[in-house]
Amino acid sequence: MLRRNVVFILTFVSLCELLLAQHAVDPMNRYYRLICLVHLTGSGQAADPIVPEYVVAGMAAATAASATTGTTGSPGTTGTAAPAANAVSSAPSQPVSGPPAPQPVSGGATSQPVAPVTAPVRPGIISWSMQLTDDKTMAIIHVVAVDHNAFNAILADTRPEVKVFEIGKDSKATINAAMQQYRKDFNLDTFQVVAQ
């Protein structure tokens, strides 16, 4: 009996040490991330700054969701979130279905079930960074989102000059080789965005 208790205690202590030794995920590996070559939008005026496509609409979705839910905290952007007239929306679109039918309860009455929440807690682009191409006509952007659906518009863009790579799916060598055609000093290891 004593031997069994000692074995149990040693096993328990070992498991506790293993759990305490776990490390947090590197902030550079959190969430969904894209590296994209996109056009610049805006006129350059104070009310219409020059920004990369998709960023403004994606940040607006995140800001609107934050205001609606009352959450606090900075989205951690490294760029501007001013509205641009010709930015393409990247807010996820989801089919809307009606509420489920009322369910009978005891006594013949019906109860109205609560509709399930299908919207992501943090939609839209939560953080981004950009580098201009060598000819300054386009931008290389690093965008971060909690919900992969925030990238639907970018991923659906079929224009041949727009390039999109997913970090974790495409290799660093592939991304570096593709982007170095547009910016000679591009290096994915130094082009990082931290998102909280």
N, C-alpha and C positions, 0 to 999 in steps of 0.2 A: 504494500500500500504506500509506504514511504517513497519507494522508488518511482511509482507511478506519479505521485505528486511532484517529485523533483523534476521528472521528465516534462510534466505539464508546465511547471513554472519556467523551466529553461526554454521551452518552445514558445511560451507566451512572451517572454522577455525578448527573444530573438525576433519574433514577428513585430513587436513594438519598435525595436531598433530599425528594422527594415522600413517600416512605415515612416518613421521620423527621418530617415535618410533620403526620402523622395525629394526631388528638386522640382521647382516650378518650371513651367514651359518658358523657354526663351521668348521674350517679347517680340523678337523678329520673326518668330514662327507661329504667332497667334493669328487666328482668323484666316479668311480667304484673301489672297493677294494676287493682283495682276500687274504685269509690266506691259504697257501699251504705247504704241506710237500713234498719236492722234493729232487732229488739226487744232489750231488755236481759234478761239472765237472772241468776239468783242471788238469794239472800235478803238479802245485805248483811252477813252474819255473816263472821267471820274465815275460817272454813273454806269459805265459799261466797260469795265477793265478787260484786258486781254487775258484769257484763261484757257486752259485745255478743255476740249469737249468732255462731256459727261460728268465732270467734277462738280460743277455748280448744282446741277439737278440732283446728283447723288447726295451732296452735302445738304441740300434743301430738304430732301426726304428724311435724312437723319435728324436735322434740326426740328422739323415739324413733328416728328415722332417724339422727340425729347420734350418739346413744349406740351404736346398732348398728354403724355404720360406723367409729366411733372418730374421727370428724372433730372438730376443735376449732374454736373461734371462736364468737362471740356471734351469735345470730340477729338482733340489732339491733332488738329490739322497743322500742316506746315505751309498751306497755301491759303488763298482768299476764298471766301464763300459768298461773294457778291453775285447778284443775279446777272445772268447774261441772256440776251434776247434770243439768241439762236442756239442755246445749249439743248441737247437732246435729253429727254427724261430717262433716268435709269431706275425709276421706282418700279418695284416688282408689281406685275399685274396678276391677280389671282381670280379665278372664277368665283362668283358669288353664288352661294346656294342658300335656299330658304332655311328657316329654322326647322328643327325636327318636330314631328307631330307630337302633340301633348300625350303624355302617358297617363293611363288611368291609375288612380290610387284607391285605397280602401274607402268604401262608402260611395263609390260611383263618381267622385269628383275627379277632375283632371288637374295635373300640375304642368306648369310651363317650364320645360327644362332650360337651363342657361345655355346659350349658344356657345360653342367652343371658340376659343380665341385662336385664330389661325395666323394673325399677323405676327411677324417677328418682333422681338422685343427691341432690337436695334436695327431697323431697316436702313438702307442707303449706305453711302460711303462714309465711313467714320474717320478716315485719315488719308492724306495723300501728299505726294511730293512730285516735283517736276524738274526736268532739265530740258532746255531748248536744244534742238538739233543744231549741228554745225552751221547750217544755212539759215537758221532761225525762222523757218517757215512752219515747223511742226514742234510738238513737244513729246518727250518720253515721260510717261507718268507711272508712278507706283501708287496704286490705289488699294485700300484695305476695307473689307466689309465683314460684318459678323454673319450676315445672311448672303449666301451665294447668289440669290435672286437679285441682289443689288446690281449684279453685273450682266443681267439679261440683255440690256440694250447694247452694251459694249460687245458682248459675245455674238450678238446677232448682226453686227455691222459687217457687211460683206465688201466694202470698198477695198480695192486692192492695195492702196497705200496705207491703210490702217492695219497695224500689226498688233496682235494680242497674244500674250503668253501667260500661263498660269504657273505661279511659283509652286513647286511641289509636283507638278505634272510635267513641266518642261525643264530640261536640265539647265544649270547655270551656263554651261558652255554654249548651248543653243541660244539662250537669251543674249548672252554677251556678243556672240558672233552676229546675230541679227541686228542688234542695236548699235554695234560699232560701225555698221555701214552708214548710220545717220549721225552718230556722235563718236568720234574717234577714241576719246578717253572714257567711254562708258564702261563701268565696272559694277556689276550687280552687288558685289560685296560691300561697296561704299555707298550704294544708292538704296538706303534703307529707310523705312518709316516705322516708328514705334507707335502702336495703338493700344490704348487702355480699354 
